[in-house]
């Protein structure tokens, strides 16, 4: 008996297959590349090599593209990423009180008390405190993003980088290069700037109690981990599966749902990965709302519809 969790984000689409004992059996971290349908299909094809449809007893989706993934796969549970990240951390270690989650396009703080979410905050305004900023700077510096952490740890005198804005931060980095500062000191300064941005923006006014868990793709960066540990003056716990915690949390939640309600999964099967799924959008002018309706189709039939406020297109009679 396995449970499938899918986390569709703007940068990555993550898959976790978990057994009944909540152990991750297989995981995939795929780049969304602006095509969430394509990423979901690719993940299903990869998982279909090792699992049969009958192996999957429940499917949960999360992330910004959770509704789309739910329609494509036939999910049994769809939850926001705050809930799934909190559940994942509490499942791994009930002692976790603070979750620092930094992803590709946004960052979050989630506070827990005995496994229950008591508060949270998100940053979706500026990229300076997210993984996309690191990706951009790594590309500009001629490095791979996974090399940044090692450079930061070799720094002797980290420089001060203005981290409140991605544009100003990049200008400051260029200025420090022109002054002759070493690559190591600049990258270490950039790491500290990202942490300062997070603490002064996302975590502002929050009491960050220990144990602190660092999740998301950026948690792989040793330089960011060191800067966060230094700023908080405590050890930072990074889960083994830090990149796919949202998907893991959705798998845990769908297992609880299936077992409590004895549900039969709505999972459509791994062969969905080979189906041609198309989307079309149009503006409905039947009322003053002027909804921009998006319809998903597979094999000449409608499988989903989004953004129609009145629900008139939520059936197979939608116009072609």
Buried (B, 14 or more C-beta within 10 A) or exposed (E): BBBBBBBBBBBBBBBBBBBEEBEBBBBBBBEBEEEBBBBBBBBBBBBBEEBEEEBBBBBBBBBBBBBBBBBBBBBBBBBEBBBBBBBBBBBBEEBBBBBBBBBBBBBBBBBBEEBEBEEBBBBEEBBBBBBBBBBBBBEEBEBEBEBBBBBBBEBEEBBEBBBBBBEBBBEBBEEBBEEEBBBBBBBBBBBBBBBBBBBEBBBEEBEBEBBBBBBBBBBBBBBBBBBBBEBBEBEBBBBEBBBBBBBBBBBBBBBBBBBEEEBEBEBBBBEBBEBEBEEEEEEBEEEEEEBEBBBBBBEEEBBBBBEBEEEBBBEEEBEE
